[in-house]
Amino acid sequence: MVRCPSCGTENPDMALFCHRCGSALTAVPPAYAAPPAQPQPAPQSSARARTWIVVGIVIAIVVVFGAVVGYMFYTQPRIEIVDAAAVMYDDGEVRFTVTVENTGHSKGSATIKCEITWESTGASYSGERDITLDPGERNTFTVSVWAPASYWYDDSDTWECWIED
């Protein structure tokens, strides 16, 4: 039996309203009760979803940046000296024979620079030559340096050649 909260009259368990005063009864009869609530999965927080989106964007940026840098490095010409020798002639010319190679993947231009220094006087003379090489090309160039004929090259003198882009 269900007691009416307004007038205190006893009503059958199935009654929704008091049969004396008509007030709604607080207890809902079992036959009309709602089914028990099913446990619902917890909704995924939007903060966690945003974190994964940010992580995905950062990874994408790193991959794109790496691809761009890799492509730029891959396509750059790389001109390197393979061999060099120097010969001095009676008229004061020092002729450098320089073999260079482009190990890069694109055509490249550079300047071969050579210098000789006489240790006895400290005098230094240099020369240069502009070159252009296709990818994979190897070629030999001469660079002439003119010094006074009175200087003669010996083992104490130093020389070097290098590439400037």
Buried (B, 14 or more C-beta within 10 A) or exposed (E): EBEBEEEEBEBEEEBEEBEEEEBEBEBEBEEEEEEEEEEEEEEEEEEEEEEEEEEEEEEEEEEEEEEEEEEEEEEEBBBEBEEBEBEBEEEBBBBBBBBBBBBBBEEBEBBBBBBBBBEEEEEEBBBBBEBEBEBEBEBEBEBEBEBEEEBEBEEEBEBBBBBEE
